[in-house]
């Protein structure tokens, strides 16, 4: 995914840094990406009551798995 965004002939360090940044922001990206949907009850904030909820199968599914990634807390 991220390799398309990196110019050719960059250093290994730059490539690793880019990969880290992409991975770190992935949950934020999929939160609003139209191809992804929330799984589980309570808007996807609780895991569904199935064995699949705890399986990490990589990027084969298009569920947000919000219960894995983030909790939104309003800033006061």
mmJSON file of the N, C-alpha and C atoms, coordinates in Angstrom:
{"data_MODEL":{"atom_site":{
"group_PDB":["ATOM","ATOM","ATOM","ATOM","ATOM","ATOM","ATOM","ATOM","ATOM","ATOM","ATOM","ATOM","ATOM","ATOM","ATOM","ATOM","ATOM","ATOM","ATOM","ATOM","ATOM","ATOM","ATOM","ATOM","ATOM","ATOM","ATOM","ATOM","ATOM","ATOM","ATOM","ATOM","ATOM","ATOM","ATOM","ATOM","ATOM","ATOM","ATOM","ATOM","ATOM","ATOM","ATOM","ATOM","ATOM","ATOM","ATOM","ATOM","ATOM","ATOM","ATOM","ATOM","ATOM","ATOM","ATOM","ATOM","ATOM","ATOM","ATOM","ATOM","ATOM","ATOM","ATOM","ATOM","ATOM","ATOM","ATOM","ATOM","ATOM","ATOM","ATOM","ATOM","ATOM","ATOM","ATOM","ATOM","ATOM","ATOM","ATOM","ATOM","ATOM","ATOM","ATOM","ATOM","ATOM","ATOM","ATOM","ATOM","ATOM","ATOM","ATOM","ATOM","ATOM","ATOM","ATOM","ATOM","ATOM","ATOM","ATOM","ATOM","ATOM","ATOM","ATOM","ATOM","ATOM","ATOM","ATOM","ATOM","ATOM","ATOM","ATOM","ATOM","ATOM","ATOM","ATOM","ATOM","ATOM","ATOM","ATOM","ATOM","ATOM","ATOM","ATOM","ATOM","ATOM","ATOM","ATOM","ATOM","ATOM","ATOM","ATOM","ATOM","ATOM","ATOM","ATOM","ATOM","ATOM","ATOM","ATOM","ATOM","ATOM","ATOM","ATOM","ATOM","ATOM","ATOM","ATOM","ATOM","ATOM","ATOM","ATOM","ATOM","ATOM","ATOM","ATOM","ATOM","ATOM","ATOM","ATOM","ATOM","ATOM","ATOM","ATOM","ATOM","ATOM","ATOM","ATOM","ATOM","ATOM","ATOM","ATOM","ATOM","ATOM","ATOM","ATOM","ATOM","ATOM","ATOM","ATOM","ATOM","ATOM","ATOM","ATOM","ATOM","ATOM","ATOM","ATOM","ATOM","ATOM","ATOM","ATOM","ATOM","ATOM","ATOM","ATOM","ATOM","ATOM","ATOM","ATOM","ATOM","ATOM","ATOM","ATOM","ATOM","ATOM","ATOM","ATOM","ATOM","ATOM","ATOM","ATOM","ATOM","ATOM","ATOM","ATOM","ATOM","ATOM","ATOM","ATOM","ATOM","ATOM","ATOM","ATOM","ATOM","ATOM","ATOM","ATOM","ATOM"],
"id":[1,2,3,4,5,6,7,8,9,10,11,12,13,14,15,16,17,18,19,20,21,22,23,24,25,26,27,28,29,30,31,32,33,34,35,36,37,38,39,40,41,42,43,44,45,46,47,48,49,50,51,52,53,54,55,56,57,58,59,60,61,62,63,64,65,66,67,68,69,70,71,72,73,74,75,76,77,78,79,80,81,82,83,84,85,86,87,88,89,90,91,92,93,94,95,96,97,98,99,100,101,102,103,104,105,106,107,108,109,110,111,112,113,114,115,116,117,118,119,120,121,122,123,124,125,126,127,128,129,130,131,132,133,134,135,136,137,138,139,140,141,142,143,144,145,146,147,148,149,150,151,152,153,154,155,156,157,158,159,160,161,162,163,164,165,166,167,168,169,170,171,172,173,174,175,176,177,178,179,180,181,182,183,184,185,186,187,188,189,190,191,192,193,194,195,196,197,198,199,200,201,202,203,204,205,206,207,208,209,210,211,212,213,214,215,216,217,218,219,220,221,222,223,224,225,226,227,228],
"type_symbol":["N","C","C","N","C","C","N","C","C","N","C","C","N","C","C","N","C","C","N","C","C","N","C","C","N","C","C","N","C","C","N","C","C","N","C","C","N","C","C","N","C","C","N","C","C","N","C","C","N","C","C","N","C","C","N","C","C","N","C","C","N","C","C","N","C","C","N","C","C","N","C","C","N","C","C","N","C","C","N","C","C","N","C","C","N","C","C","N","C","C","N","C","C","N","C","C","N","C","C","N","C","C","N","C","C","N","C","C","N","C","C","N","C","C","N","C","C","N","C","C","N","C","C","N","C","C","N","C","C","N","C","C","N","C","C","N","C","C","N","C","C","N","C","C","N","C","C","N","C","C","N","C","C","N","C","C","N","C","C","N","C","C","N","C","C","N","C","C","N","C","C","N","C","C","N","C","C","N","C","C","N","C","C","N","C","C","N","C","C","N","C","C","N","C","C","N","C","C","N","C","C","N","C","C","N","C","C","N","C","C","N","C","C","N","C","C","N","C","C","N","C","C","N","C","C","N","C","C"],
"label_atom_id":["N","CA","C","N","CA","C","N","CA","C","N","CA","C","N","CA","C","N","CA","C","N","CA","C","N","CA","C","N","CA","C","N","CA","C","N","CA","C","N","CA","C","N","CA","C","N","CA","C","N","CA","C","N","CA","C","N","CA","C","N","CA","C","N","CA","C","N","CA","C","N","CA","C","N","CA","C","N","CA","C","N","CA","C","N","CA","C","N","CA","C","N","CA","C","N","CA","C","N","CA","C","N","CA","C","N","CA","C","N","CA","C","N","CA","C","N","CA","C","N","CA","C","N","CA","C","N","CA","C","N","CA","C","N","CA","C","N","CA","C","N","CA","C","N","CA","C","N","CA","C","N","CA","C","N","CA","C","N","CA","C","N","CA","C","N","CA","C","N","CA","C","N","CA","C","N","CA","C","N","CA","C","N","CA","C","N","CA","C","N","CA","C","N","CA","C","N","CA","C","N","CA","C","N","CA","C","N","CA","C","N","CA","C","N","CA","C","N","CA","C","N","CA","C","N","CA","C","N","CA","C","N","CA","C","N","CA","C","N","CA","C","N","CA","C","N","CA","C","N","CA","C","N","CA","C","N","CA","C","N","CA","C","N","CA","C"],
"label_alt_id":[null,null,null,null,null,null,null,null,null,null,null,null,null,null,null,null,null,null,null,null,null,null,null,null,null,null,null,null,null,null,null,null,null,null,null,null,null,null,null,null,null,null,null,null,null,null,null,null,null,null,null,null,null,null,null,null,null,null,null,null,null,null,null,null,null,null,null,null,null,null,null,null,null,null,null,null,null,null,null,null,null,null,null,null,null,null,null,null,null,null,null,null,null,null,null,null,null,null,null,null,null,null,null,null,null,null,null,null,null,null,null,null,null,null,null,null,null,null,null,null,null,null,null,null,null,null,null,null,null,null,null,null,null,null,null,null,null,null,null,null,null,null,null,null,null,null,null,null,null,null,null,null,null,null,null,null,null,null,null,null,null,null,null,null,null,null,null,null,null,null,null,null,null,null,null,null,null,null,null,null,null,null,null,null,null,null,null,null,null,null,null,null,null,null,null,null,null,null,null,null,null,null,null,null,null,null,null,null,null,null,null,null,null,null,null,null,null,null,null,null,null,null,null,null,null,null,null,null],
"label_comp_id":["UNK","UNK","UNK","UNK","UNK","UNK","UNK","UNK","UNK","UNK","UNK","UNK","UNK","UNK","UNK","UNK","UNK","UNK","UNK","UNK","UNK","UNK","UNK","UNK","UNK","UNK","UNK","UNK","UNK","UNK","UNK","UNK","UNK","UNK","UNK","UNK","UNK","UNK","UNK","UNK","UNK","UNK","UNK","UNK","UNK","UNK","UNK","UNK","UNK","UNK","UNK","UNK","UNK","UNK","UNK","UNK","UNK","UNK","UNK","UNK","UNK","UNK","UNK","UNK","UNK","UNK","UNK","UNK","UNK","UNK","UNK","UNK","UNK","UNK","UNK","UNK","UNK","UNK","UNK","UNK","UNK","UNK","UNK","UNK","UNK","UNK","UNK","UNK","UNK","UNK","UNK","UNK","UNK","UNK","UNK","UNK","UNK","UNK","UNK","UNK","UNK","UNK","UNK","UNK","UNK","UNK","UNK","UNK","UNK","UNK","UNK","UNK","UNK","UNK","UNK","UNK","UNK","UNK","UNK","UNK","UNK","UNK","UNK","UNK","UNK","UNK","UNK","UNK","UNK","UNK","UNK","UNK","UNK","UNK","UNK","UNK","UNK","UNK","UNK","UNK","UNK","UNK","UNK","UNK","UNK","UNK","UNK","UNK","UNK","UNK","UNK","UNK","UNK","UNK","UNK","UNK","UNK","UNK","UNK","UNK","UNK","UNK","UNK","UNK","UNK","UNK","UNK","UNK","UNK","UNK","UNK","UNK","UNK","UNK","UNK","UNK","UNK","UNK","UNK","UNK","UNK","UNK","UNK","UNK","UNK","UNK","UNK","UNK","UNK","UNK","UNK","UNK","UNK","UNK","UNK","UNK","UNK","UNK","UNK","UNK","UNK","UNK","UNK","UNK","UNK","UNK","UNK","UNK","UNK","UNK","UNK","UNK","UNK","UNK","UNK","UNK","UNK","UNK","UNK","UNK","UNK","UNK","UNK","UNK","UNK","UNK","UNK","UNK"],
"label_asym_id":["A","A","A","A","A","A","A","A","A","A","A","A","A","A","A","A","A","A","A","A","A","A","A","A","A","A","A","A","A","A","A","A","A","A","A","A","A","A","A","A","A","A","A","A","A","A","A","A","A","A","A","A","A","A","A","A","A","A","A","A","A","A","A","A","A","A","A","A","A","A","A","A","A","A","A","A","A","A","A","A","A","A","A","A","A","A","A","A","A","A","A","A","A","A","A","A","A","A","A","A","A","A","A","A","A","A","A","A","A","A","A","A","A","A","A","A","A","A","A","A","A","A","A","A","A","A","A","A","A","A","A","A","A","A","A","A","A","A","A","A","A","A","A","A","A","A","A","A","A","A","A","A","A","A","A","A","A","A","A","A","A","A","A","A","A","A","A","A","A","A","A","A","A","A","A","A","A","A","A","A","A","A","A","A","A","A","A","A","A","A","A","A","A","A","A","A","A","A","A","A","A","A","A","A","A","A","A","A","A","A","A","A","A","A","A","A","A","A","A","A","A","A","A","A","A","A","A","A"],
"label_entity_id":["1","1","1","1","1","1","1","1","1","1","1","1","1","1","1","1","1","1","1","1","1","1","1","1","1","1","1","1","1","1","1","1","1","1","1","1","1","1","1","1","1","1","1","1","1","1","1","1","1","1","1","1","1","1","1","1","1","1","1","1","1","1","1","1","1","1","1","1","1","1","1","1","1","1","1","1","1","1","1","1","1","1","1","1","1","1","1","1","1","1","1","1","1","1","1","1","1","1","1","1","1","1","1","1","1","1","1","1","1","1","1","1","1","1","1","1","1","1","1","1","1","1","1","1","1","1","1","1","1","1","1","1","1","1","1","1","1","1","1","1","1","1","1","1","1","1","1","1","1","1","1","1","1","1","1","1","1","1","1","1","1","1","1","1","1","1","1","1","1","1","1","1","1","1","1","1","1","1","1","1","1","1","1","1","1","1","1","1","1","1","1","1","1","1","1","1","1","1","1","1","1","1","1","1","1","1","1","1","1","1","1","1","1","1","1","1","1","1","1","1","1","1","1","1","1","1","1","1"],
"label_seq_id":[1,1,1,2,2,2,3,3,3,4,4,4,5,5,5,6,6,6,7,7,7,8,8,8,9,9,9,10,10,10,11,11,11,12,12,12,13,13,13,14,14,14,15,15,15,16,16,16,17,17,17,18,18,18,19,19,19,20,20,20,21,21,21,22,22,22,23,23,23,24,24,24,25,25,25,26,26,26,27,27,27,28,28,28,29,29,29,30,30,30,31,31,31,32,32,32,33,33,33,34,34,34,35,35,35,36,36,36,37,37,37,38,38,38,39,39,39,40,40,40,41,41,41,42,42,42,43,43,43,44,44,44,45,45,45,46,46,46,47,47,47,48,48,48,49,49,49,50,50,50,51,51,51,52,52,52,53,53,53,54,54,54,55,55,55,56,56,56,57,57,57,58,58,58,59,59,59,60,60,60,61,61,61,62,62,62,63,63,63,64,64,64,65,65,65,66,66,66,67,67,67,68,68,68,69,69,69,70,70,70,71,71,71,72,72,72,73,73,73,74,74,74,75,75,75,76,76,76],
"pdbx_PDB_ins_code":[null,null,null,null,null,null,null,null,null,null,null,null,null,null,null,null,null,null,null,null,null,null,null,null,null,null,null,null,null,null,null,null,null,null,null,null,null,null,null,null,null,null,null,null,null,null,null,null,null,null,null,null,null,null,null,null,null,null,null,null,null,null,null,null,null,null,null,null,null,null,null,null,null,null,null,null,null,null,null,null,null,null,null,null,null,null,null,null,null,null,null,null,null,null,null,null,null,null,null,null,null,null,null,null,null,null,null,null,null,null,null,null,null,null,null,null,null,null,null,null,null,null,null,null,null,null,null,null,null,null,null,null,null,null,null,null,null,null,null,null,null,null,null,null,null,null,null,null,null,null,null,null,null,null,null,null,null,null,null,null,null,null,null,null,null,null,null,null,null,null,null,null,null,null,null,null,null,null,null,null,null,null,null,null,null,null,null,null,null,null,null,null,null,null,null,null,null,null,null,null,null,null,null,null,null,null,null,null,null,null,null,null,null,null,null,null,null,null,null,null,null,null,null,null,null,null,null,null],
"Cartn_x":[0.809,0.0,0.856,1.696,2.456,3.571,4.011,5.145,4.845,3.588,3.219,3.45,3.429,3.575,5.022,5.956,7.357,8.109,8.843,9.627,10.669,11.054,12.069,13.418,14.237,15.619,15.717,14.744,14.866,15.656,16.197,17.005,16.118,16.737,16.02,15.415,16.157,15.646,14.379,14.377,13.195,12.027,12.301,11.265,10.651,11.491,10.989,10.177,10.646,9.925,8.556,8.52,7.25,6.293,6.811,5.971,5.416,6.245,5.802,4.696,4.875,3.87,2.558,2.634,1.427,0.704,1.452,0.839,0.232,0.894,0.419,-0.873,-1.085,-2.28,-3.384,-3.136,-4.125,-5.481,-5.562,-6.881,-7.636,-6.933,-7.592,-8.093,-7.331,-7.734,-9.001,-9.04,-10.183,-11.432,-11.27,-12.43,-13.431,-12.941,-13.85,-13.791,-13.008,-12.911,-14.215,-14.812,-16.115,-16.108,-14.976,-14.917,-15.005,-14.829,-14.821,-16.152,-16.511,-17.738,-17.433,-18.283,-18.115,-18.723,-18.038,-18.558,-18.813,-19.753,-20.057,-21.129,-21.704,-22.763,-22.224,-23.163,-22.834,-21.99,-22.409,-21.683,-20.304,-20.092,-18.791,-17.823,-18.278,-17.394,-17.246,-18.078,-17.953,-17.752,-16.962,-16.733,-17.993,-18.197,-19.325,-19.128,-20.19,-20.118,-19.839,-18.715,-18.307,-16.809,-16.31,-14.869,-14.042,-14.629,-13.89,-13.47,-14.125,-13.832,-12.396,-11.797,-10.432,-9.397,-9.811,-8.864,-8.314,-7.016,-6.372,-5.994,-6.787,-6.543,-5.9,-5.363,-4.705,-5.71,-5.474,-6.309,-7.329,-7.648,-8.598,-10.028,-10.33,-11.684,-11.695,-12.87,-13.015,-13.837,-13.575,-14.196,-13.249,-13.817,-13.0,-12.424,-13.055,-12.596,-12.296,-13.241,-13.041,-12.683,-13.168,-12.881,-11.427,-10.667,-9.228,-8.422,-8.889,-8.037,-8.13,-9.324,-9.386,-10.66,-10.593,-11.753,-11.779,-12.88,-13.017,-13.5,-12.754,-13.12,-13.103,-14.235,-14.27,-13.281,-12.68,-11.77,-12.62,-12.364,-13.137,-12.41],
"Cartn_y":[-1.189,0.0,1.259,1.426,2.665,2.784,1.68,1.705,2.592,2.661,3.505,4.984,5.36,6.76,7.179,6.256,6.547,6.7,7.785,7.951,6.842,6.522,5.48,5.904,4.934,5.148,5.869,5.678,6.269,5.317,5.833,5.014,4.018,2.963,1.973,2.632,3.549,4.23,5.014,5.726,6.496,5.564,4.442,3.468,2.905,2.57,2.057,3.122,4.356,5.442,5.641,5.612,5.77,4.635,3.414,2.261,2.413,2.87,3.06,4.11,5.21,6.279,5.792,5.078,4.547,3.592,2.708,1.745,2.446,3.472,4.179,4.937,5.37,6.153,5.321,4.021,3.159,3.172,3.031,3.066,4.363,5.476,6.747,6.784,6.212,6.182,5.361,4.147,3.277,3.732,4.599,5.109,5.777,6.476,7.184,6.681,5.648,5.13,4.421,4.777,4.221,2.718,2.134,0.701,-0.146,0.468,-0.255,-0.078,-1.073,-0.984,-1.419,-0.952,-1.31,-2.676,-3.488,-4.791,-4.769,-5.538,-5.617,-4.644,-4.881,-4.012,-2.67,-1.794,-0.462,0.322,0.302,1.041,0.483,-0.771,-1.387,-1.178,-0.561,-0.296,-1.484,-2.502,-3.734,-4.879,-5.866,-6.981,-7.8,-8.313,-9.212,-10.491,-11.168,-12.377,-13.594,-13.556,-14.659,-14.887,-16.074,-16.334,-15.433,-14.982,-14.151,-12.809,-12.38,-11.073,-10.954,-12.065,-12.006,-12.477,-12.82,-13.291,-12.117,-12.055,-11.043,-11.715,-11.462,-12.113,-11.165,-10.059,-9.115,-8.217,-7.922,-6.967,-7.648,-8.91,-9.628,-9.146,-8.627,-8.139,-6.615,-6.074,-4.627,-4.141,-4.754,-4.304,-3.358,-2.42,-1.435,-1.997,-2.995,-3.546,-2.418,-1.503,-0.341,-0.741,-1.868,-2.336,-2.747,-2.859,-3.128,-1.844,-0.794,0.331,1.577,2.098,3.432,3.629,4.611,5.07,6.577,7.083,8.531,9.139,10.083,10.802,12.288,12.964,14.397,15.197,16.184,17.077,18.118,18.29,19.262,20.577],
"Cartn_z":[0.0,0.0,0.0,1.013,1.13,0.102,-0.457,-1.389,-2.593,-3.004,-4.135,-3.843,-2.562,-2.172,-1.953,-2.021,-1.737,-3.063,-3.22,-4.45,-4.595,-5.816,-6.001,-5.432,-5.113,-4.645,-3.306,-2.419,-1.086,-0.204,0.863,1.769,2.515,3.02,3.82,5.056,5.663,6.854,6.519,5.414,4.998,4.693,4.071,3.76,5.044,6.013,7.298,8.032,8.007,8.663,8.022,6.71,5.992,6.333,6.381,6.736,8.145,9.075,10.459,10.528,9.852,9.869,9.273,8.164,7.549,8.502,9.13,10.047,11.258,11.757,12.939,12.677,11.449,11.13,10.491,10.295,9.643,10.338,11.679,12.324,12.069,12.011,11.712,10.272,9.359,7.957,7.765,8.326,8.069,8.812,9.791,10.536,9.605,8.578,7.668,6.229,5.969,4.6,4.225,3.086,2.728,2.46,2.143,1.862,3.13,4.298,5.568,6.293,7.083,7.871,9.301,10.21,11.62,11.87,12.62,13.009,14.508,14.936,16.354,16.78,17.959,18.478,18.96,19.301,19.819,18.826,17.56,16.523,16.241,16.582,16.376,17.52,18.596,19.738,20.674,20.505,21.281,20.3,20.664,19.741,19.534,18.32,18.111,18.914,19.204,20.019,19.132,18.447,17.57,17.735,17.415,17.516,16.599,15.496,14.544,15.134,16.19,16.771,17.26,17.669,18.188,17.182,15.994,14.985,14.186,14.092,13.264,11.952,10.922,9.631,8.631,9.126,8.228,7.548,6.303,5.582,4.685,4.95,4.114,4.322,5.497,5.72,5.652,5.59,5.554,6.737,7.901,9.132,9.854,10.554,11.269,12.557,13.155,14.43,15.411,15.546,16.411,17.834,18.281,19.639,19.786,18.704,18.757,18.82,18.202,17.846,18.708,18.848,19.41,20.201,21.077,21.831,21.665,21.193,21.049,22.351,22.85,24.065,23.724,23.868,23.527,24.384,23.789,24.522,25.234,26.509,27.295,27.377],
"occupancy":[1.0,1.0,1.0,1.0,1.0,1.0,1.0,1.0,1.0,1.0,1.0,1.0,1.0,1.0,1.0,1.0,1.0,1.0,1.0,1.0,1.0,1.0,1.0,1.0,1.0,1.0,1.0,1.0,1.0,1.0,1.0,1.0,1.0,1.0,1.0,1.0,1.0,1.0,1.0,1.0,1.0,1.0,1.0,1.0,1.0,1.0,1.0,1.0,1.0,1.0,1.0,1.0,1.0,1.0,1.0,1.0,1.0,1.0,1.0,1.0,1.0,1.0,1.0,1.0,1.0,1.0,1.0,1.0,1.0,1.0,1.0,1.0,1.0,1.0,1.0,1.0,1.0,1.0,1.0,1.0,1.0,1.0,1.0,1.0,1.0,1.0,1.0,1.0,1.0,1.0,1.0,1.0,1.0,1.0,1.0,1.0,1.0,1.0,1.0,1.0,1.0,1.0,1.0,1.0,1.0,1.0,1.0,1.0,1.0,1.0,1.0,1.0,1.0,1.0,1.0,1.0,1.0,1.0,1.0,1.0,1.0,1.0,1.0,1.0,1.0,1.0,1.0,1.0,1.0,1.0,1.0,1.0,1.0,1.0,1.0,1.0,1.0,1.0,1.0,1.0,1.0,1.0,1.0,1.0,1.0,1.0,1.0,1.0,1.0,1.0,1.0,1.0,1.0,1.0,1.0,1.0,1.0,1.0,1.0,1.0,1.0,1.0,1.0,1.0,1.0,1.0,1.0,1.0,1.0,1.0,1.0,1.0,1.0,1.0,1.0,1.0,1.0,1.0,1.0,1.0,1.0,1.0,1.0,1.0,1.0,1.0,1.0,1.0,1.0,1.0,1.0,1.0,1.0,1.0,1.0,1.0,1.0,1.0,1.0,1.0,1.0,1.0,1.0,1.0,1.0,1.0,1.0,1.0,1.0,1.0,1.0,1.0,1.0,1.0,1.0,1.0,1.0,1.0,1.0,1.0,1.0,1.0,1.0,1.0,1.0,1.0,1.0,1.0],
"B_iso_or_equiv":[0.0,0.0,0.0,0.0,0.0,0.0,0.0,0.0,0.0,0.0,0.0,0.0,0.0,0.0,0.0,0.0,0.0,0.0,0.0,0.0,0.0,0.0,0.0,0.0,0.0,0.0,0.0,0.0,0.0,0.0,0.0,0.0,0.0,0.0,0.0,0.0,0.0,0.0,0.0,0.0,0.0,0.0,0.0,0.0,0.0,0.0,0.0,0.0,0.0,0.0,0.0,0.0,0.0,0.0,0.0,0.0,0.0,0.0,0.0,0.0,0.0,0.0,0.0,0.0,0.0,0.0,0.0,0.0,0.0,0.0,0.0,0.0,0.0,0.0,0.0,0.0,0.0,0.0,0.0,0.0,0.0,0.0,0.0,0.0,0.0,0.0,0.0,0.0,0.0,0.0,0.0,0.0,0.0,0.0,0.0,0.0,0.0,0.0,0.0,0.0,0.0,0.0,0.0,0.0,0.0,0.0,0.0,0.0,0.0,0.0,0.0,0.0,0.0,0.0,0.0,0.0,0.0,0.0,0.0,0.0,0.0,0.0,0.0,0.0,0.0,0.0,0.0,0.0,0.0,0.0,0.0,0.0,0.0,0.0,0.0,0.0,0.0,0.0,0.0,0.0,0.0,0.0,0.0,0.0,0.0,0.0,0.0,0.0,0.0,0.0,0.0,0.0,0.0,0.0,0.0,0.0,0.0,0.0,0.0,0.0,0.0,0.0,0.0,0.0,0.0,0.0,0.0,0.0,0.0,0.0,0.0,0.0,0.0,0.0,0.0,0.0,0.0,0.0,0.0,0.0,0.0,0.0,0.0,0.0,0.0,0.0,0.0,0.0,0.0,0.0,0.0,0.0,0.0,0.0,0.0,0.0,0.0,0.0,0.0,0.0,0.0,0.0,0.0,0.0,0.0,0.0,0.0,0.0,0.0,0.0,0.0,0.0,0.0,0.0,0.0,0.0,0.0,0.0,0.0,0.0,0.0,0.0,0.0,0.0,0.0,0.0,0.0,0.0],
"pdbx_formal_charge":[null,null,null,null,null,null,null,null,null,null,null,null,null,null,null,null,null,null,null,null,null,null,null,null,null,null,null,null,null,null,null,null,null,null,null,null,null,null,null,null,null,null,null,null,null,null,null,null,null,null,null,null,null,null,null,null,null,null,null,null,null,null,null,null,null,null,null,null,null,null,null,null,null,null,null,null,null,null,null,null,null,null,null,null,null,null,null,null,null,null,null,null,null,null,null,null,null,null,null,null,null,null,null,null,null,null,null,null,null,null,null,null,null,null,null,null,null,null,null,null,null,null,null,null,null,null,null,null,null,null,null,null,null,null,null,null,null,null,null,null,null,null,null,null,null,null,null,null,null,null,null,null,null,null,null,null,null,null,null,null,null,null,null,null,null,null,null,null,null,null,null,null,null,null,null,null,null,null,null,null,null,null,null,null,null,null,null,null,null,null,null,null,null,null,null,null,null,null,null,null,null,null,null,null,null,null,null,null,null,null,null,null,null,null,null,null,null,null,null,null,null,null,null,null,null,null,null,null],
"auth_seq_id":[1,1,1,2,2,2,3,3,3,4,4,4,5,5,5,6,6,6,7,7,7,8,8,8,9,9,9,10,10,10,11,11,11,12,12,12,13,13,13,14,14,14,15,15,15,16,16,16,17,17,17,18,18,18,19,19,19,20,20,20,21,21,21,22,22,22,23,23,23,24,24,24,25,25,25,26,26,26,27,27,27,28,28,28,29,29,29,30,30,30,31,31,31,32,32,32,33,33,33,34,34,34,35,35,35,36,36,36,37,37,37,38,38,38,39,39,39,40,40,40,41,41,41,42,42,42,43,43,43,44,44,44,45,45,45,46,46,46,47,47,47,48,48,48,49,49,49,50,50,50,51,51,51,52,52,52,53,53,53,54,54,54,55,55,55,56,56,56,57,57,57,58,58,58,59,59,59,60,60,60,61,61,61,62,62,62,63,63,63,64,64,64,65,65,65,66,66,66,67,67,67,68,68,68,69,69,69,70,70,70,71,71,71,72,72,72,73,73,73,74,74,74,75,75,75,76,76,76],
"auth_comp_id":["UNK","UNK","UNK","UNK","UNK","UNK","UNK","UNK","UNK","UNK","UNK","UNK","UNK","UNK","UNK","UNK","UNK","UNK","UNK","UNK","UNK","UNK","UNK","UNK","UNK","UNK","UNK","UNK","UNK","UNK","UNK","UNK","UNK","UNK","UNK","UNK","UNK","UNK","UNK","UNK","UNK","UNK","UNK","UNK","UNK","UNK","UNK","UNK","UNK","UNK","UNK","UNK","UNK","UNK","UNK","UNK","UNK","UNK","UNK","UNK","UNK","UNK","UNK","UNK","UNK","UNK","UNK","UNK","UNK","UNK","UNK","UNK","UNK","UNK","UNK","UNK","UNK","UNK","UNK","UNK","UNK","UNK","UNK","UNK","UNK","UNK","UNK","UNK","UNK","UNK","UNK","UNK","UNK","UNK","UNK","UNK","UNK","UNK","UNK","UNK","UNK","UNK","UNK","UNK","UNK","UNK","UNK","UNK","UNK","UNK","UNK","UNK","UNK","UNK","UNK","UNK","UNK","UNK","UNK","UNK","UNK","UNK","UNK","UNK","UNK","UNK","UNK","UNK","UNK","UNK","UNK","UNK","UNK","UNK","UNK","UNK","UNK","UNK","UNK","UNK","UNK","UNK","UNK","UNK","UNK","UNK","UNK","UNK","UNK","UNK","UNK","UNK","UNK","UNK","UNK","UNK","UNK","UNK","UNK","UNK","UNK","UNK","UNK","UNK","UNK","UNK","UNK","UNK","UNK","UNK","UNK","UNK","UNK","UNK","UNK","UNK","UNK","UNK","UNK","UNK","UNK","UNK","UNK","UNK","UNK","UNK","UNK","UNK","UNK","UNK","UNK","UNK","UNK","UNK","UNK","UNK","UNK","UNK","UNK","UNK","UNK","UNK","UNK","UNK","UNK","UNK","UNK","UNK","UNK","UNK","UNK","UNK","UNK","UNK","UNK","UNK","UNK","UNK","UNK","UNK","UNK","UNK","UNK","UNK","UNK","UNK","UNK","UNK"],
"auth_asym_id":["A","A","A","A","A","A","A","A","A","A","A","A","A","A","A","A","A","A","A","A","A","A","A","A","A","A","A","A","A","A","A","A","A","A","A","A","A","A","A","A","A","A","A","A","A","A","A","A","A","A","A","A","A","A","A","A","A","A","A","A","A","A","A","A","A","A","A","A","A","A","A","A","A","A","A","A","A","A","A","A","A","A","A","A","A","A","A","A","A","A","A","A","A","A","A","A","A","A","A","A","A","A","A","A","A","A","A","A","A","A","A","A","A","A","A","A","A","A","A","A","A","A","A","A","A","A","A","A","A","A","A","A","A","A","A","A","A","A","A","A","A","A","A","A","A","A","A","A","A","A","A","A","A","A","A","A","A","A","A","A","A","A","A","A","A","A","A","A","A","A","A","A","A","A","A","A","A","A","A","A","A","A","A","A","A","A","A","A","A","A","A","A","A","A","A","A","A","A","A","A","A","A","A","A","A","A","A","A","A","A","A","A","A","A","A","A","A","A","A","A","A","A","A","A","A","A","A","A"],
"auth_atom_id":["N","CA","C","N","CA","C","N","CA","C","N","CA","C","N","CA","C","N","CA","C","N","CA","C","N","CA","C","N","CA","C","N","CA","C","N","CA","C","N","CA","C","N","CA","C","N","CA","C","N","CA","C","N","CA","C","N","CA","C","N","CA","C","N","CA","C","N","CA","C","N","CA","C","N","CA","C","N","CA","C","N","CA","C","N","CA","C","N","CA","C","N","CA","C","N","CA","C","N","CA","C","N","CA","C","N","CA","C","N","CA","C","N","CA","C","N","CA","C","N","CA","C","N","CA","C","N","CA","C","N","CA","C","N","CA","C","N","CA","C","N","CA","C","N","CA","C","N","CA","C","N","CA","C","N","CA","C","N","CA","C","N","CA","C","N","CA","C","N","CA","C","N","CA","C","N","CA","C","N","CA","C","N","CA","C","N","CA","C","N","CA","C","N","CA","C","N","CA","C","N","CA","C","N","CA","C","N","CA","C","N","CA","C","N","CA","C","N","CA","C","N","CA","C","N","CA","C","N","CA","C","N","CA","C","N","CA","C","N","CA","C","N","CA","C","N","CA","C","N","CA","C","N","CA","C","N","CA","C","N","CA","C","N","CA","C"],
"pdbx_PDB_model_num":[1,1,1,1,1,1,1,1,1,1,1,1,1,1,1,1,1,1,1,1,1,1,1,1,1,1,1,1,1,1,1,1,1,1,1,1,1,1,1,1,1,1,1,1,1,1,1,1,1,1,1,1,1,1,1,1,1,1,1,1,1,1,1,1,1,1,1,1,1,1,1,1,1,1,1,1,1,1,1,1,1,1,1,1,1,1,1,1,1,1,1,1,1,1,1,1,1,1,1,1,1,1,1,1,1,1,1,1,1,1,1,1,1,1,1,1,1,1,1,1,1,1,1,1,1,1,1,1,1,1,1,1,1,1,1,1,1,1,1,1,1,1,1,1,1,1,1,1,1,1,1,1,1,1,1,1,1,1,1,1,1,1,1,1,1,1,1,1,1,1,1,1,1,1,1,1,1,1,1,1,1,1,1,1,1,1,1,1,1,1,1,1,1,1,1,1,1,1,1,1,1,1,1,1,1,1,1,1,1,1,1,1,1,1,1,1,1,1,1,1,1,1,1,1,1,1,1,1]
}}}
